Amino acid sequence: SALDFQNKIETANFVYEVQTGKNISGEDAERVRNSVWETTKKEIILGKEFEEIGISVSDEELKEMVVGQYPHQYVVSQPMFRNQETGQFDRNLVVNFINSLNAEGVEDPAQLENINKAKSYWSYIENAIKQQKLEEKYFMLIGKAMNATSLEAQYAINARKETADVNYVAVPYTTIADEDVAVSESEIKARYKEQKENFKQSASVDFSYV
């Protein structure tokens, strides 16, 4: 719906501000809006394919992409997850951030608002890497479907290896006398009927004047 799309734009704007440390405006806002539009279209179109084929990303897969041995590059690239001293990605910062999203027992309105914003930010990150993983699985599946089987590959190799010598004799049609070939009127009509489209000509007019 239009409301959902607007919410996505607002979340994307917020993520942009978190990532860049500046307020979004002008061309940047337009760029983010276009990006959200393209992403939404792709999610709708490919989402139907994912559902029909049965492609999904499990919670365990998502966890591995977030805090596993090899986190997703999008998570690694987030400024807030870099150690301030080394400038390198710090997995512990991700874990601490996720734990901070628990609002249980929190009553302070300002703190609750910050937690909700943090949840929106993290939901955006998770959705982005999940969508990319789904697309990777989808296109990998298509790629495998288009690959030739081992039997087909072997047949192609053998076909390139095998050769054959062929002897043939050409008989020019001019060596056959016209009177030796009999063509009936019905055969001519049948032939014309089969190929009459080839004999069509555009209307034309020839004229001369003095």
Sine and cosine of phi, psi and omega as CSV:
sin_phi,cos_phi,sin_psi,cos_psi,sin_omega,cos_omega
0.00,0.00,0.19,-0.98,0.01,-1.00
-0.90,0.44,-0.58,0.82,0.00,-1.00
-0.92,0.40,-0.68,0.73,0.03,-1.00
-0.88,0.48,-0.67,0.74,0.00,-1.00
-0.90,0.44,-0.66,0.75,0.02,-1.00
-0.90,0.43,-0.63,0.78,0.04,-1.00
-0.90,0.43,-0.61,0.79,0.03,-1.00
-0.90,0.43,-0.64,0.77,0.01,-1.00
-0.90,0.43,-0.70,0.72,0.00,-1.00
-0.89,0.45,-0.65,0.76,0.03,-1.00
-0.91,0.41,-0.67,0.74,0.01,-1.00
-0.90,0.44,-0.62,0.78,0.06,-1.00
-0.89,0.46,-0.67,0.74,0.01,-1.00
-0.90,0.43,-0.68,0.73,0.02,-1.00
-0.88,0.47,-0.66,0.75,0.04,-1.00
-0.85,0.52,-0.70,0.72,-0.03,-1.00
-0.92,0.39,-0.60,0.80,0.04,-1.00
-0.92,0.40,-0.67,0.74,-0.06,-1.00
-0.95,0.31,-0.58,0.81,-0.09,-1.00
-0.99,-0.16,-0.37,0.93,-0.03,-1.00
0.97,0.23,0.34,0.94,0.02,-1.00
-0.63,-0.78,0.38,-0.92,0.02,-1.00
-0.95,0.32,0.64,-0.77,-0.02,-1.00
-1.00,0.10,0.61,-0.80,0.02,-1.00
-0.24,-0.97,0.20,-0.98,0.12,-0.99
0.81,0.59,-0.77,-0.64,-0.08,-1.00
-0.89,0.46,-0.57,0.82,0.01,-1.00
-0.89,0.45,-0.67,0.74,0.02,-1.00
-0.90,0.44,-0.65,0.76,0.02,-1.00
-0.92,0.40,-0.62,0.78,0.01,-1.00
-0.91,0.42,-0.67,0.74,0.03,-1.00
-0.91,0.42,-0.66,0.75,0.00,-1.00
-0.88,0.47,-0.70,0.71,0.02,-1.00
-0.90,0.43,-0.62,0.79,0.02,-1.00
-0.90,0.44,-0.67,0.74,0.03,-1.00
-0.90,0.44,-0.64,0.77,0.01,-1.00
-0.89,0.45,-0.73,0.68,0.00,-1.00
-0.91,0.42,-0.66,0.76,0.01,-1.00
-0.90,0.43,-0.66,0.75,0.01,-1.00
-0.89,0.45,-0.69,0.73,0.03,-1.00
-0.87,0.48,-0.70,0.71,-0.02,-1.00
-0.91,0.42,-0.63,0.77,0.01,-1.00
-0.90,0.44,-0.62,0.78,-0.01,-1.00
-0.93,0.36,-0.73,0.68,-0.05,-1.00
-0.92,0.38,-0.79,0.61,-0.04,-1.00
-0.96,0.28,-0.45,0.89,0.00,-1.00
-0.85,0.53,-0.62,0.78,0.04,-1.00
-0.91,0.42,-0.63,0.78,0.02,-1.00
-0.92,0.40,-0.69,0.73,0.00,-1.00
-0.86,0.51,-0.67,0.74,-0.05,-1.00
-0.92,0.38,-0.69,0.73,-0.02,-1.00
-0.91,0.41,-0.65,0.76,-0.04,-1.00
-0.98,0.18,-0.45,0.89,-0.01,-1.00
1.00,-0.04,0.45,0.89,0.02,-1.00
-1.00,0.10,0.71,-0.70,0.02,-1.00
-0.47,-0.88,0.19,-0.98,0.07,-1.00
-0.86,-0.52,0.87,-0.49,-0.05,-1.00
-0.97,0.25,0.28,-0.96,0.05,-1.00
-0.87,0.49,-0.59,0.81,-0.01,-1.00
-0.92,0.39,-0.64,0.77,0.05,-1.00
-0.90,0.43,-0.67,0.74,0.00,-1.00
-0.90,0.44,-0.67,0.74,0.02,-1.00
-0.88,0.47,-0.66,0.75,0.00,-1.00
-0.90,0.44,-0.59,0.81,0.01,-1.00
-0.96,0.28,-0.30,0.96,-0.05,-1.00
-0.99,-0.10,-0.80,0.61,-0.08,-1.00
-0.81,-0.59,0.29,0.96,0.00,-1.00
-0.97,0.24,-0.17,-0.99,-0.02,-1.00
-0.90,0.43,-0.57,0.82,0.01,-1.00
-0.81,-0.59,0.99,0.15,-0.02,-1.00
-0.87,0.49,0.40,-0.92,0.03,-1.00
-0.88,0.47,0.59,-0.81,-0.06,-1.00
-0.87,0.49,-0.51,0.86,0.00,-1.00
-0.92,0.40,-0.60,0.80,0.06,-1.00
-0.94,0.35,-0.70,0.71,-0.01,-1.00
-0.87,0.50,-0.55,0.84,-0.09,-1.00
-0.98,0.18,-0.14,0.99,-0.04,-1.00
-0.95,0.33,0.82,-0.57,-0.04,-1.00
-0.83,0.56,-0.60,0.80,-0.08,-1.00
-0.94,0.35,-0.22,0.97,-0.01,-1.00
-0.97,-0.22,0.30,0.95,0.05,-1.00
-0.98,-0.21,0.69,-0.72,0.05,-1.00
-0.91,0.42,0.79,-0.61,-0.08,-1.00
-0.91,0.41,-0.45,0.89,-0.02,-1.00
-0.99,0.12,-0.68,0.74,-0.07,-1.00
-0.99,-0.13,-0.39,0.92,-0.06,-1.00
0.97,0.22,0.09,1.00,-0.02,-1.00
-0.99,-0.13,0.35,-0.94,0.04,-1.00
-0.89,0.46,0.70,-0.71,-0.01,-1.00
-0.83,-0.55,0.93,-0.36,-0.04,-1.00
-0.89,0.46,-0.54,0.84,-0.01,-1.00
-0.89,0.45,-0.53,0.85,0.03,-1.00
-0.92,0.40,-0.56,0.83,0.05,-1.00
-0.93,0.38,-0.72,0.69,0.00,-1.00
-0.87,0.49,-0.71,0.70,0.00,-1.00
-0.89,0.45,-0.61,0.79,0.00,-1.00
-0.91,0.42,-0.71,0.71,-0.01,-1.00
-0.89,0.46,-0.66,0.75,0.02,-1.00
-0.91,0.42,-0.48,0.88,-0.03,-1.00
-0.97,0.26,-0.14,0.99,-0.03,-1.00
-0.98,0.17,-0.13,0.99,0.01,-1.00
-0.97,0.25,0.91,-0.41,-0.05,-1.00
-0.99,-0.12,0.16,0.99,-0.03,-1.00
-0.88,0.47,0.80,-0.60,0.03,-1.00
1.00,0.10,-0.07,1.00,0.00,-1.00
-1.00,0.07,0.80,-0.60,-0.02,-1.00
-0.89,-0.46,-0.36,0.93,-0.03,-1.00
-0.91,0.42,0.86,-0.52,-0.05,-1.00
-0.84,0.55,-0.67,0.74,-0.02,-1.00
-0.90,0.43,-0.64,0.76,0.01,-1.00
-0.93,0.36,-0.63,0.77,0.04,-1.00
-0.89,0.45,-0.64,0.77,0.02,-1.00
-0.89,0.45,-0.67,0.74,0.02,-1.00
-0.90,0.43,-0.63,0.78,0.02,-1.00
-0.91,0.41,-0.66,0.75,0.02,-1.00
-0.90,0.43,-0.62,0.78,0.05,-1.00
-0.91,0.41,-0.65,0.76,0.02,-1.00
-0.90,0.43,-0.61,0.79,0.04,-1.00
-0.90,0.44,-0.66,0.75,0.03,-1.00
-0.89,0.46,-0.67,0.74,0.03,-1.00
-0.88,0.48,-0.74,0.68,-0.06,-1.00
-0.94,0.35,-0.58,0.81,0.05,-1.00
-0.88,0.47,-0.63,0.78,0.04,-1.00
-0.89,0.45,-0.70,0.71,0.00,-1.00
-0.89,0.45,-0.74,0.67,-0.02,-1.00
-0.88,0.47,-0.67,0.74,-0.01,-1.00
-0.90,0.44,-0.62,0.79,-0.02,-1.00
-0.91,0.42,-0.73,0.68,-0.03,-1.00
-0.96,0.27,-0.50,0.87,0.05,-1.00
-0.92,0.38,-0.69,0.73,0.01,-1.00
-0.88,0.47,-0.67,0.75,0.01,-1.00
-0.90,0.43,-0.63,0.77,0.02,-1.00
-0.91,0.42,-0.65,0.76,0.04,-1.00
-0.88,0.48,-0.69,0.72,0.00,-1.00
-0.91,0.42,-0.64,0.77,0.04,-1.00
-0.86,0.50,-0.71,0.70,0.02,-1.00
-0.89,0.45,-0.66,0.75,-0.05,-1.00
-0.90,0.44,-0.77,0.63,-0.05,-1.00
-0.95,0.30,-0.46,0.89,0.09,-1.00
-0.93,0.38,-0.62,0.78,0.03,-1.00
-0.91,0.42,-0.67,0.74,0.04,-1.00
-0.90,0.44,-0.66,0.75,0.01,-1.00
-0.88,0.48,-0.65,0.76,0.02,-1.00
-0.92,0.38,-0.59,0.81,-0.01,-1.00
-0.92,0.40,-0.49,0.87,-0.04,-1.00
-1.00,0.05,-0.22,0.98,0.00,-1.00
-0.95,0.30,0.56,-0.83,0.04,-1.00
-0.97,0.26,0.52,-0.86,0.06,-1.00
-0.96,0.28,0.24,-0.97,0.00,-1.00
-0.89,0.46,-0.56,0.83,0.02,-1.00
-0.92,0.39,-0.66,0.75,0.03,-1.00
-0.92,0.40,-0.63,0.78,0.02,-1.00
-0.90,0.43,-0.68,0.74,0.01,-1.00
-0.91,0.41,-0.61,0.79,0.03,-1.00
-0.89,0.45,-0.66,0.75,0.00,-1.00
-0.91,0.42,-0.64,0.77,0.03,-1.00
-0.90,0.43,-0.71,0.71,0.00,-1.00
-0.90,0.43,-0.60,0.80,-0.01,-1.00
-0.90,0.43,-0.57,0.82,0.02,-1.00
-0.96,0.28,-0.48,0.88,-0.03,-1.00
-0.98,0.18,-0.59,0.81,-0.09,-1.00
-0.97,0.24,0.67,-0.75,0.06,-1.00
-0.76,-0.65,0.30,-0.95,-0.01,-1.00
-0.54,-0.84,0.58,-0.81,0.09,-1.00
-0.98,-0.21,0.77,-0.64,-0.05,-1.00
-0.80,-0.59,0.76,-0.65,0.10,-1.00
-0.96,-0.29,0.72,-0.69,0.02,-1.00
-0.58,-0.82,0.37,-0.93,0.00,-1.00
-0.86,-0.51,0.78,-0.63,0.03,-1.00
-0.99,-0.15,0.75,-0.66,0.02,-1.00
-0.93,-0.38,0.94,-0.33,0.00,-1.00
-0.88,0.48,0.67,-0.74,-0.03,-1.00
-0.91,0.40,-0.34,0.94,-0.02,-1.00
-0.94,0.35,-0.24,0.97,0.01,-1.00
-0.99,0.13,-0.14,0.99,-0.01,-1.00
-0.99,-0.16,0.82,-0.57,-0.03,-1.00
-0.94,0.33,0.58,-0.81,-0.02,-1.00
-0.86,0.51,-0.61,0.79,-0.06,-1.00
-0.94,0.33,-0.24,0.97,0.02,-1.00
-0.99,0.10,-0.13,0.99,-0.01,-1.00
-0.91,-0.42,0.87,-0.50,-0.01,-1.00
-0.94,-0.33,0.83,-0.56,0.02,-1.00
-0.85,-0.52,0.84,-0.54,-0.05,-1.00
-0.99,0.16,0.29,-0.96,0.03,-1.00
-0.89,0.46,-0.62,0.78,-0.01,-1.00
-0.91,0.41,-0.59,0.81,0.03,-1.00
-0.92,0.39,-0.63,0.78,0.02,-1.00
-0.90,0.44,-0.70,0.71,-0.01,-1.00
-0.90,0.43,-0.67,0.74,0.00,-1.00
-0.90,0.45,-0.65,0.76,0.01,-1.00
-0.91,0.42,-0.66,0.75,0.02,-1.00
-0.90,0.43,-0.65,0.76,-0.02,-1.00
-0.89,0.45,-0.61,0.79,0.00,-1.00
-0.93,0.38,-0.58,0.81,-0.12,-0.99
-0.86,-0.50,0.41,0.91,-0.08,-1.00
-0.91,0.42,-0.40,0.92,0.04,-1.00
-0.89,0.45,-0.48,0.88,-0.02,-1.00
-0.96,0.28,-0.28,0.96,-0.06,-1.00
-0.98,-0.18,0.03,1.00,-0.01,-1.00
-0.94,0.35,0.62,-0.78,0.03,-1.00
-0.74,-0.67,0.54,-0.84,0.04,-1.00
-0.94,0.33,0.55,-0.84,0.01,-1.00
-0.89,0.45,0.67,-0.74,0.00,-1.00
-0.57,-0.82,0.34,-0.94,-0.02,-1.00
-0.71,-0.70,0.75,-0.66,0.12,-0.99
-0.95,-0.30,0.73,-0.69,0.05,-1.00
-0.56,-0.83,0.37,-0.93,0.05,-1.00
-0.65,-0.76,0.41,-0.91,0.01,-1.00
-0.62,-0.78,0.37,-0.93,0.00,-1.00
-0.88,-0.47,0.00,0.00,0.00,0.00
